[in-house]
Every structure is written in structure tokens, then in C-alpha cells.
Amino acid sequence: MTSATSATLSKMTPASLAPYIQHTLIEAGTTRQQILLHARECVTFGFNAAMVPGSWVREVAAELAGTGIEIASALDFPVVGVTTSAGKAAEAEHLVLAGATQIDIGVQVGWLKSGMYREFRDDIEGVVRAAGVPIKVMLELPMLTVAEREAAVELSIEAGAAYLKNASSGAVEVANPESIAWLVERAPMGVLVKASGSIKSFDQSVALLQAGASLLGTSAGIAIVTSAGVGTVTRADTSRSY
């Protein structure tokens, strides 16, 4: 997946956003019927991926077999940085065996703030090596100082991250063009940027793509591509989207 071109963006309609959206369902208590419907929605609307909890990856992978739609999941989330490095790597390997083709991971923000840069990098690298699929790092930019942001990006790239993400959810940061452009400026060739956090409207989605995002993580995908999305959110909220 690459960033949309200016020509593509100028002609974009709500429905044409679908290939950039990772359709997310992570609510507690989600049933098997709901998760399979979620997978089928990805086919119906042409979303890039079904983003689901690890406990449902096997079922979603079976449902989407042969469709070309990515199966994405996340670990060390929603509270990031609480899983051991060994546990994170082992879970990543398990998710891939179950059918995940992409994984978003929380990072060790506390280690970064403690100056434990090698440990921070190795934590990510362990997942990259164990999984063997594209890894997206949820950097939680609002929690970091300017210097910590720079270090987090550099260390994530060194560790082999395929995608940089501004945040794990709208509870941390509402996805905005400024954060996305900042990441894009620092991402070398081959490293992409995913926007996440309370993405709720067509206009907001296009603005994020214009800033250089290659993917959008949101649970409001259907509303967005059917032009039912609400206006752009300008404050943090408690929505989860990865």
C-alpha cells in the first residue's frame, strides 16, 4: 500500500476511500456472528483490511480466504507497553500462524522516557523477527517530548517497522494532518505511515491522505464511505481504532 497521489486525491469520492481503510471492530463482548459480519463488510465495501482482536483472527482469516483482504490485529493494546518483549513476540508469531497478515503493536513508552533506547528498539525488533509480516508501531506521539518523538521514530525504523502510527486510538490523539506529515517527513523509502484515532468523516480522511498517510484505521469506515460520516473531530475522545 502506498500513499495516494495528488491526482487520485483530487478525484476521490467517499466510496473510493475504502482501499485505504482498515475496518476496525474491537469492542468488548463482540460475538462470533458480529465478527463474521464485520469480515463480510470488508468484502462488500472493499476495505483494505479487517482489523480484529487476536482472539478472532482465525475465524476472520477463514472467512476472508481468497478475497485478497488483509487480516490485521494488534497486541500490547489498548494499554500499551505492559506486555513483556518475549510475550509480545510469542503472541505475534501465534497471530501469524492463525492467519494475521499485519500486526499493530504498542511500544514501551516508559522505556523510551527512561532512556532505555536499546531495550525500546529490541522490543519492536523481536516482534518484527517473530512475525515476518508488516509491523505497525503505535507511537503515542502526544505522550512524548520532541526529542522522544525523534528517538521513537529512529529506533522504530532501525527495528524494522513497516509502518509508523501517530497513536493507538482517539483516547490518545485525534488523527490530524500535522502529526501525519511529521511522520511522513521522517519515514525513509519503504516505511509508510498509518493514521489512527477518531477518524470519522470523509473530509478528515482525505486530509490525512493528503498529509501522506497510506492507511486509515477506523471503526467508522462504513459511515465514511457511504457519506454518512460526521464532521471532523477536533478533540481527543475515548474511541478506539487501530
N, C-alpha and C positions, 0 to 999 in steps of 0.2 A: 504494500500500500504506500503510495507516495502522495505528497501534497497536491491539492488541486491547482491547476493553472489559472492564471487571471482570466483567460478566455472562458474556461469552464465555469468559473465562479460568476462571471457576468451573465451567464445564461441559466444559472441554477434556479430550479423550482423546488418546492418542498419535497416532492417525490424523488428528485434527483439527489437529495441528501442521503438517502438510505444506504448507499455503499460505504459511507463514511461513519455510520453509526454502529456502535456496539450496544446492542439491545440488552438492557440490564434488568434482572429480576433477582433480588437478594433479600426479600422480606422474610422475616422470621415466620415460621409456620406455613410456608409455601408448600402446597401439596403436589403430588406427582401429576395429577391432572393439570394443575396450573403450570407446572414447569414444562410439560409437553406442549401445552397450548403456546407457551412462550416460544418454544423452539419452532413451532409451525408458523408463528407470526414472522419469524426471521425469514422464512421461505416466502411467505405471502408478500411481504413488503420489500424483500431484497436487502436486508440488513447485512452489514459486514460480518457480524458475529453474534452468537448468543453468549452473553456474559452471565454465568450462573455460579452458585456456590459449589465448592468441590464435591459436596455430598450428592449432587445431581449431575455431575459431569458424565458419568457412564450412560445414564438414561438419555441425556441430551445428545451425546455423540451417536448413539444408536439411532435416534430419531432423525438426525441430520446427515446420516451416512450417505455419501454420494451427491450431496447438494452443493458442495464447494463452500459452504458457510463455515466460518471458523468457530471453534468451541473454545471459549475463553473462561478463565476462572481467576480467582485471587486468593492469596494466602497472606498470613500475618495481617489480617484485616477483620473487622473495622478498626480495632485498636492496634495501631502499627507499632512494630518494634518490641513485641512481647514474646515472640517465638524464638527459640534458640536457633542458631545457624544450622546445626545438624538437623533439627526438626523441620526447619523450613526447606532444606534441600531434599530431605526424605519425602516430604509431602509433595514437593514439586515433581519428583520422579513418579510418585503414585498417581498424580493427576494426569500426567502424560500417558502413563500406561492405561488409564481409564478413558483416554480419548481427547484430553485437552491439547489444543494446538497453539495456545498462547497463555501466558500467565502474568498477572499483575501482582507485584509484591510490595508490601510495606518495607520501609527501611528503618535502620536503627538510628533514629533521630538523637536519642540520648548519647549514643556512642560518638556521633559526629560532634555534638556540643561538648563532649568530654575530651575532644582532641584525639580520639581513638580512630584515626583515619584508616589505618591498615585493617583493623577489625571491621570497620564500616564497609570497605571495599570487598574484603574477603567474604562477608556475609552475602553480598549480592553475587559475587563470582561463584560461590558454592551452588547457588540456585541455577545460574546460567549453565554450569557444567553438568549438574544433575539432570536438568530438564531437557536440554538440547532443542528447545523451541524458543521463539522470541519472548524475551522477558521485558516487561514494562515496570519501571521503578516509580513508585508514588512518592514524590519528593517532599510533599507538605511544605511548599515554599513559604507560606505565611509564618510558619514556626521558626524560620531560620533568619539569621542576620545576613547581610550582604555577603560577607566573607564565607559564611557557612553555605550559602546557596552556591557560590562558585565552587567550593570544595566538593559539595554533594554532586554537582554535575560532572566535574572532572573525574571523581572517583567512580561514579556510576558508569561512565564511558570506559574507563580503564578496566572495570569489572566485566565488560561485555554486554551491557544493557542494550537492547534493541530500540527501546522507546524511553523517552523521558516524559514524566507526567507532572503537571503542576501540583496536583493534590489527589487525595483519595476520595474526597466527597465534598458536597456543598457545606458540610459542617466545618470544613477547614478553609475552603476558598470557593467562591463562585467563579467558575471558569471565565477568564477575561482575556481579551486580546493582548494586553500588556504582558502578562505572565507568559503567554504562549510565545509571543515574539521574542521575549527574553531567552527562553529556552532554545528556540529555533536558531538564534544568533550564535549560540554556543554549541549546538549539535554538529558534529562533523559529518561528512558524507557517509551515508549508511545508517545513521542514527536518526530516528524520527521522533515526533512529538505527538502525544495524545492529550487531549483536553478533557478534564473531568470536573464535575461539581456544579450541580443545579443548572444544567443545560436544558432549557425549557422552550425555546422559541426558534423559529426559522431565522430571524434576524441575528440572534445571538450565535446560532450555529454557523451562519455564513461569515460573521465577523471573526470567529475563531479559525475557520479555514483560511480566511484572508490573511490572518496573522501567521499562518504556516502550519497549523495542526493537520495531521494526516488522518487522525481518528478522533471521534467524539464518543465518550462514554456517557450514556444517559438512560434513565428509565422512562423518559418521556418521548421516546422515538416515534411511536405511532402518532401521538398528537402533533409532533413536529412535521412529519412527512405528509400528514393529511391536513395541514394548515390549521390545526386546532390548538397549536401551542400558545401559551400565554406570553405576555411581554417579557423582555429580558429582565432577569432578576439582578438587582444591584447590591444585595447584602447577603452575607452568609446565612444559610439555613441548615436544617437538620436532614435534608435529603441525602440519600446515599446513592452514589453512582460511580462505578469504577470501570 
